Amino acid sequence: MTKEELSKSFHPDEKGFYGPFGGAFIPEMLIPNIENLKKNYLKVIHSETFKKEFKSLLQDYAGRPTPLYYASRLSKKYNSHIWLKREDLTHTGSHKINNTIGQILLAREMGKKRIIAETGAGQHGVATATVCALAGLECIVYMGEIDIKRQAPNVARMKMLGAEVRAATSGSRTLKDATNEAIRDWIAHPTETYYLIGSVVGPHPYPDLVARLQSIISEESKQQFREKTGNEFPDYVVACVGGGSNAAGSFYHFLEHPQVKLIGAEAAGMGLSSGKTAASMALGETGIIHGSMTYLMQTDDGQITEPYSISAGLDYPGVGPLHAWLNKSGRAKYLSVTDKEALQAALLLTREEGIIPALESAHALAALNQMEIKPDDNVIITISGRGDKDMQTFMDQLNLV
Amino acid sequence: MNKLTNVFNHNSNLLSIYFTAGFPNADSTLHVLKALEQGGTDFVEVGIPYSDPLADGPVIQNSSSRALANGMSLKMLFDQLKELKNTVNIPVILMGYLNPILKFGIESFIENCRQVGVSGLIIPDLPYEIYLEKYQTLFEQNNISNIFLITPQTGEERIRKLDRASTSFLYMVSSAAVTGVRDGLSESQIQYFERIKNMQLKTPAMVGFGISNHKTYREVCRYAHGAIVGSAFIKHLETHGDDASEIIKFVKNLKNN
């Protein structure tokens, strides 16, 4: 394949398809909104004004660029060269802020007055509430009733930031249902409302929009790696995958360079055969979730099943269509990591490097144990967020009193 | 000729009623259909329950979860509908989301629809463009009408396109909302109905979403061929169960007050 063909194959076509995945399977009520977004998103994000403001906010508000840190003790442990892309050091504590800054500028440019979002662990909700405060826009965050209980600190943060947190009380009362509620809200408020989606999921053009906004991660790491090592490319890039936004951003600028092996770590929960898992890539079949054709976990009757993971951010029964395509085409490989493996990896990073990672990011770290890394290999792992929000789980599960 | 088209050719002020298959009980489906016909319903929309019904409000969501808990599935539904032709004469359409249909196999789904005598389908998350590209031939070969939705936000050009592609009726979503019971009709809704009426479309239109009583039914009949009542009937089933005489009374009250 030529470089151009390669590039083309990892970007959606005009209808939003990555190979057989993606598209926009949405009710007629959402067509005008989606068409409007489709018409505007590239125009806006390629404009000089947007680029300037986005860059300046990423730098002065969110604290970018984030470091690419050589984890020497961890490297020794794995007898290899391990680099950490430190998204945990951004404002609000995770990569989610990259996307929300970009989309709030887009929403403002499109003249929208009311922002809605869904959240699982609350990281995207906090990042959305933050940029709404910054832009002075009304903010409503849908969150599953169960997640509201288990992520109380983030609920408090959103409220302090001025957002209204609405409980999703249908279905499993987690991220999937919060997303359903956000979509229903959008149906009911079609003109003034902007739906600020948090991952590379949903109908086209959202997966592409969010991937582009998150691509700052690999734009930086590619350059940083070159500067620090003198080598052109790392051997591996590793990131965790729920919907897959930090992984999409971490892979983005390496997609066209097949010498870089891309590894996604999804949540196996209690284990692939336990029935309590969120490994949609390993276990899912093709279907439609939230307007997108992708791998999802479903029953034999095509009902979407309730996922499970210790990490609320990976607790999603589907996966972004870009990842479904990277998996099918063989460009990226996806490994499943159990709760237990993730907890151990989090503890290891904490004790070896003094960095407490988010449980989500710990899945990426744990994937190292399943990879055959050679001593000269350079591995970039994205630490998508920090572990503050997970302290209660760590205390309980790791018997730290 | 498709049964559904026939109904529109011969009647106006049509009343269509929606209910979820397998609600309130797994074996309610045929029983409810029969009572609806006896009450004077012109055609019925049977909902295929789904775990994630994006376009539906709490009332239909809840009936959907209960139907699933009752064990309702497409396989069970088609088993029940084998008796459809022996049970009712009015046209029946199915409403359901795309994922369970794809999982069932869309060819086999359409084949089953034809065999049991389903006249049309409403698949809210199957956009017109994808229908046209992938499924139109399949639907038409089996004489199954695909029903498109239009909303207050749908542009004129798109409405004309949907009108041309439509083989039975257009489903006019009454306002920007998910399904659910609402009080009355607003000025802007009336303006929207008038706007559509003045477009003089080739296909008849039925108004749905928020139509819950005789008054709103009669009112929308001034602008469209009829109305579709969903959540209000689900609420009725919640309260009265699938008792036939109560269902007949419900329909008569709606139609004739």
Chai-1 contact restraints between the chains, C-beta under 6 A:
chainA,res_idxA,chainB,res_idxB,connection_type,confidence,min_distance_angstrom,max_distance_angstrom,comment,restraint_id
A,F25,B,D125,contact,1.0,0.0,6.0,A-B,restraint_1
A,P27,B,A55,contact,1.0,0.0,6.0,A-B,restraint_2
A,P27,B,P124,contact,1.0,0.0,6.0,A-B,restraint_3
A,P27,B,D125,contact,1.0,0.0,6.0,A-B,restraint_4
A,E28,B,L149,contact,1.0,0.0,6.0,A-B,restraint_5
A,E28,B,T151,contact,1.0,0.0,6.0,A-B,restraint_6
A,M29,B,T151,contact,1.0,0.0,6.0,A-B,restraint_7
A,P32,B,Q153,contact,1.0,0.0,6.0,A-B,restraint_8
A,S170,B,Q61,contact,1.0,0.0,6.0,A-B,restraint_9
A,N180,B,D52,contact,1.0,0.0,6.0,A-B,restraint_10
A,N180,B,L54,contact,1.0,0.0,6.0,A-B,restraint_11
A,I183,B,L54,contact,1.0,0.0,6.0,A-B,restraint_12
A,R184,B,V178,contact,1.0,0.0,6.0,A-B,restraint_13
A,I187,B,V178,contact,1.0,0.0,6.0,A-B,restraint_14
A,A188,B,A176,contact,1.0,0.0,6.0,A-B,restraint_15
A,A188,B,A177,contact,1.0,0.0,6.0,A-B,restraint_16
A,P190,B,Q153,contact,1.0,0.0,6.0,A-B,restraint_17
A,P190,B,A176,contact,1.0,0.0,6.0,A-B,restraint_18
A,G287,B,N99,contact,1.0,0.0,6.0,A-B,restraint_19
A,I288,B,L98,contact,1.0,0.0,6.0,A-B,restraint_20
A,I288,B,N99,contact,1.0,0.0,6.0,A-B,restraint_21
A,D301,B,S73,contact,1.0,0.0,6.0,A-B,restraint_22
A,D301,B,P100,contact,1.0,0.0,6.0,A-B,restraint_23
A,G302,B,N99,contact,1.0,0.0,6.0,A-B,restraint_24
A,G302,B,P100,contact,1.0,0.0,6.0,A-B,restraint_25
A,G302,B,K103,contact,1.0,0.0,6.0,A-B,restraint_26
A,Q303,B,S51,contact,1.0,0.0,6.0,A-B,restraint_27
A,I304,B,S51,contact,1.0,0.0,6.0,A-B,restraint_28
A,I304,B,D52,contact,1.0,0.0,6.0,A-B,restraint_29
